[in-house]
Amino acid sequence: MSLKESKPNLSHSQVTGIVERVFGLTPASIRLLPSYDDQNIAVTTVEGGEYVVKVMNSADSQNLSVLELQTDIMNFLQQRDLPVQKVLPTLTGQLMSLEEIDCGFGMQKYMVRLMTYLPGTVLAKITCTPQILYEAGKMAAIIDKVLLQMEHPNLGALQRKNFIWSLASVPLLKQYLAVVDGDPMQHVVKGVIEQYQIQVTPNLSSFRKCINHGDFNDHNVLVEPDDSSNYKITGILDFGDMSTGYFVFELAITITYMMIENANPLDVGRPVIAGWESVIPLNEAEKDALYVLVLSRLCQSLVLARHAVLQQPENEEYLMITAKTGVHLLFFLWQKGKEEVMKIWFQSAAEHSQSCQGAETK
């Protein structure tokens, strides 16, 4: 089944029917939210609440154990005062409901969840100051650190072998390289995969293990202005790419996505690393791998976005959000080289950390 056939595309009336029948609420308004391969719908109700209905694609809906675990993890984090959506029960007390729906490709089963609506603007829509980049790095680290406390009989479900979005799966990109045939980018992607196999694969045992959110990007982080001229993080969205991994993977993903919309991308690494290290200091092996891991994430985003557009051409604008600027960023970082980039990231990360921590205590 193609990505297009697997992605849900419920009509307003189908959404209304599910919200009424499954959750006992009456929609007053329905608004579609952007999504990659699922369907996210903001719903306000006659009863007065504001919610998000998340309909999983039909392929992921078959993986019940992973979805149950993601749901439990979100509630685990929310109970520990992290700004994560709470998953709300159905009328029968379940946290998910498997619904059979026809979205134009015949009857298929889609897992449906109702979640609290979090206020805020996506980070991609604001001009990111060093302060909010520091907060983003810090929040990514806090989430992974808190998840070390998670006990669950089904945690093994997150060992998603060959999960293409995991930074452990970078060598698997070789099978998708045909989508960049004739593009100068292909040469760089091949070079990054080669560097990954030389610099990352042999050192995996030196990285510290954890559970990764896996998609800490500027469209999954919500912010609001605080009392000063700064921003605070009010929401972390989309736990669909969670998997077991390593702390340094999460940091690399966070740096990558915070660079995408930034006018001075090379300046992003410093505050993000400083925020991260205020919670989890990096060891030498993790520091050494960071440059290649950031380039690897850019390669994943670019190659897999091209692949997805072939299957979902009507969703090209959303699918290529990262790719449009990401391709220039990939060339830029590749040409700069590891030594120069690492020098910029780490030389003043320490002084950046001191200035941000000083601001926190004021």
C-alpha positions in Angstrom: 0.0 0.0 0.0 1.3 3.5 -0.9 1.7 6.3 1.5 -1.1 8.1 -0.2 -3.5 5.1 0.2 -2.5 4.7 3.9 -2.9 8.3 4.9 -6.4 9.1 6.4 -8.5 11.8 4.8 -11.6 11.9 6.8 -14.4 14.3 5.8 -15.9 16.8 8.2 -19.0 14.6 8.6 -16.8 11.5 9.3 -14.9 13.4 12.0 -18.2 14.6 13.5 -19.6 11.1 13.6 -16.6 9.7 15.3 -16.3 12.5 17.9 -20.0 12.1 18.8 -20.1 8.3 18.8 -16.7 7.4 20.3 -16.1 10.3 22.7 -19.6 11.6 23.4 -18.9 15.2 22.4 -20.6 17.5 19.9 -18.3 19.3 17.5 -19.0 23.0 17.0 -16.1 23.6 14.6 -13.5 21.5 12.8 -10.2 22.6 11.5 -7.5 20.5 9.7 -4.0 20.8 11.0 -0.8 20.1 9.0 0.4 16.5 9.0 2.9 14.2 7.3 1.3 10.8 7.1 -1.5 10.9 9.7 -4.5 13.3 10.0 -4.7 15.9 12.7 -8.0 17.8 13.3 -8.6 20.6 15.8 -12.1 20.3 17.2 -14.0 22.8 19.4 -17.1 21.3 21.0 -20.6 22.6 21.9 -19.7 21.5 25.5 -16.9 24.0 25.6 -13.7 22.1 25.2 -11.0 22.3 22.6 -9.3 19.1 21.4 -7.2 17.5 18.7 -8.4 14.3 17.0 -5.4 12.3 15.7 -6.1 9.7 13.1 -3.2 7.4 12.5 -2.4 6.2 9.0 -3.7 2.7 8.2 -0.1 1.1 8.2 0.8 2.4 11.6 -2.7 1.6 12.9 -1.8 -2.1 12.6 1.1 -1.7 15.1 -1.1 -1.7 18.3 1.7 -2.3 20.8 3.7 0.8 19.6 0.6 3.0 19.6 -0.4 1.9 23.1 3.1 2.6 24.3 3.2 6.1 22.7 -0.1 6.9 24.3 1.1 5.8 27.8 4.4 7.7 27.4 2.5 10.9 26.5 0.4 10.6 29.6 3.5 9.7 31.7 5.2 12.9 30.6 2.1 15.0 31.0 1.7 13.7 34.6 5.3 14.9 35.3 4.3 18.5 34.3 5.9 18.4 30.9 4.0 20.4 28.2 2.6 17.3 26.4 -0.9 16.6 25.2 -3.0 14.3 27.4 -4.8 11.5 25.7 -8.4 11.3 26.7 -10.6 8.2 27.1 -13.4 7.1 24.9 -16.9 6.5 26.3 -15.9 2.9 27.1 -12.8 4.1 28.9 -10.2 3.1 26.2 -7.4 5.5 25.2 -7.7 4.6 21.5 -10.4 3.4 19.1 -9.8 1.4 15.9 -12.3 2.7 13.4 -13.2 1.2 10.0 -13.5 4.1 7.5 -13.5 4.6 3.7 -11.3 7.6 2.8 -11.5 6.9 -0.9 -9.5 3.6 -1.0 -12.0 1.2 0.3 -12.7 0.4 4.0 -9.5 0.5 6.1 -8.8 0.5 9.8 -7.5 3.7 11.4 -6.6 4.2 15.0 -8.2 7.3 16.5 -7.2 9.3 19.6 -8.6 12.4 21.3 -6.1 14.7 22.9 -6.0 18.0 24.7 -5.3 21.1 22.6 -2.2 22.9 23.6 -2.0 26.7 23.1 0.9 28.4 21.3 2.6 29.2 18.0 4.9 26.7 16.3 8.6 27.6 16.7 8.9 27.8 12.9 6.8 30.9 12.9 8.9 33.0 15.2 12.4 34.5 15.0 14.4 32.2 17.2 16.6 34.0 19.7 19.5 32.2 21.4 17.3 32.1 24.5 14.5 30.0 23.0 17.1 27.8 21.2 18.7 27.2 24.6 15.3 26.3 26.0 14.6 23.9 23.0 17.9 22.0 23.7 17.1 21.9 27.4 13.6 20.6 26.8 14.7 17.9 24.4 17.2 16.7 27.0 14.7 16.8 29.9 12.2 14.7 27.9 14.8 12.0 27.2 16.1 12.0 30.7 12.6 11.8 32.3 11.8 8.8 30.0 14.7 6.9 31.6 12.3 6.6 34.6 9.6 5.0 32.4 8.7 1.4 33.4 6.4 -0.4 31.0 6.0 -4.1 30.1 6.0 -3.2 26.5 9.0 -0.9 26.2 10.7 -3.4 23.9 8.2 -2.3 21.2 10.3 0.8 20.7 13.2 -1.2 19.4 12.0 -0.5 16.0 14.5 -2.4 13.9 15.1 -0.7 10.5 12.8 2.2 11.4 13.8 4.5 8.5 13.5 7.7 10.6 15.9 6.5 13.3 19.4 7.8 13.2 20.5 4.2 13.6 19.1 3.6 10.1 21.1 6.0 8.1 22.8 3.3 6.0 19.3 2.2 4.8 19.1 5.5 2.8 21.1 3.8 0.1 17.9 2.0 -1.1 16.2 5.4 -1.7 19.1 7.1 -3.6 17.4 6.7 -6.9 15.0 9.6 -6.0 18.0 12.0 -6.2 19.4 10.6 -9.4 21.0 13.4 -11.5 21.0 15.7 -8.5 24.3 17.0 -7.2 22.9 16.3 -3.7 23.3 12.6 -4.3 27.1 12.9 -4.2 26.9 14.6 -0.8 24.3 12.1 0.6 26.6 9.2 -0.4 29.5 11.0 1.3 27.5 11.5 4.5 26.5 7.8 4.6 30.1 6.8 4.2 31.2 9.2 7.0 28.4 7.8 9.2 29.7 4.2 8.7 33.3 5.3 9.5 32.7 7.7 12.4 29.3 6.7 14.0 28.7 3.0 13.5 32.0 1.8 15.2 31.3 4.2 18.2 27.6 3.4 19.0 28.7 1.4 22.1 30.2 4.7 23.5 26.9 6.6 23.2 24.4 6.5 26.2 21.1 4.8 25.4 17.7 6.3 25.9 14.2 6.6 24.4 14.1 9.3 21.7 11.2 11.5 20.8 12.8 11.3 17.4 11.2 14.4 15.7 12.0 17.4 17.9 11.4 19.9 15.1 10.3 23.5 14.8 6.8 22.4 13.8 6.4 20.1 16.8 7.4 22.7 19.4 4.9 25.3 20.6 5.9 28.6 22.2 4.2 31.6 23.8 5.7 35.0 24.9 6.4 35.0 28.6 6.4 38.1 30.9 9.7 39.4 29.6 10.5 39.7 25.9 11.4 36.0 25.8 9.4 32.9 24.8 8.6 29.8 26.8 7.8 26.4 25.5 4.1 25.5 25.9 3.9 22.3 23.9 5.8 19.3 22.5 3.8 17.5 19.8 3.9 14.3 17.8 5.4 11.2 19.5 4.9 9.1 16.4 8.7 8.7 15.6 9.7 7.5 19.1 12.2 4.7 19.3 15.0 3.4 21.4 18.2 5.3 20.5 20.8 7.5 22.1 20.9 10.9 23.8 23.2 12.3 21.1 20.6 11.3 18.4 18.0 13.5 20.0 20.5 16.4 20.2 21.5 16.0 16.6 17.8 16.0 15.5 17.1 19.1 17.5 20.0 21.1 16.1 19.1 20.0 12.6 15.6 21.3 12.7 16.3 24.4 14.6 18.8 25.4 11.8 16.3 25.0 9.0 14.4 28.3 9.2 17.3 30.2 10.9 18.9 33.1 9.0 22.2 32.3 10.6 22.1 28.4 10.8 25.7 28.0 11.9 25.0 30.0 15.1 22.2 27.6 16.2 24.3 24.8 17.4 25.9 26.7 20.3 22.7 27.6 22.3 21.0 24.3 21.6 24.1 22.4 22.8 24.4 24.7 25.8 20.7 24.0 26.8 21.2 20.3 26.3 24.4 20.1 28.3 22.7 22.0 31.2 20.8 18.7 31.7 23.0 16.0 30.1 26.7 16.8 29.4 28.0 15.1 26.3 30.9 12.6 26.5 33.8 12.8 23.9 32.4 10.1 21.6 29.0 11.9 21.5 30.6 15.3 20.7 32.8 13.8 18.0 29.8 12.2 16.2 27.5 15.2 16.4 28.5 16.9 13.1 28.0 13.7 11.0 24.7 13.0 12.8 23.3 16.4 12.0 24.2 15.9 8.3 22.7 12.4 8.5 19.4 13.8 9.7 19.4 16.4 6.9 20.0 13.5 4.4 17.1 11.5 5.9 14.8 14.5 5.7 15.7 15.4 2.1 15.8 11.9 0.6 12.7 10.6 2.4 10.7 13.8 1.6 11.5 13.3 -2.2 10.4 9.7 -1.8 7.1 10.7 -0.1 6.3 13.3 -2.7 6.4 10.7 -5.4 3.6 8.9 -3.5 1.7 12.0 -2.3 2.2 14.8 -4.9 -0.9 16.6 -3.6 0.9 17.1 -0.2 4.1 18.3 -1.7 4.1 21.7 0.0 4.0 20.3 3.5 6.3 17.3 2.7 9.0 19.5 1.3 9.0 22.1 4.2 12.4 20.9 5.4 13.8 20.0 2.0 13.6 23.5 0.5 16.1 25.1 2.8 17.6 21.8 4.0 19.3 21.1 0.7 21.3 24.4 0.9 22.1 23.7 4.5 23.4 20.3 3.7 25.8 21.6 1.0 26.8 24.5 3.3 27.7 22.3 6.3 29.4 19.7 4.0 31.6 22.3 2.4 32.4 24.0 5.8 33.7 20.6 7.1 33.6 19.0 10.5 36.5 20.8 12.1 35.2 24.3 11.4 31.6 23.6 12.3 32.5 21.8 15.6 34.8 24.7 16.5 31.9 27.2 16.1 29.5 24.9 18.0 31.6 24.0 21.0 34.1 26.9 21.5 31.4 29.2 22.8 28.8 26.7 23.9 30.3 27.0 27.4 30.1 30.8 27.5 26.6 30.7 26.0 25.6 28.3 28.8 26.9 30.7 31.4 25.0 33.7 30.0 21.7 31.7 29.7 22.0 30.3 33.2 22.8 33.8 34.5 19.6 35.1 32.8 17.6 32.3 34.5 18.7 33.3 38.0 17.8 37.0 37.5 
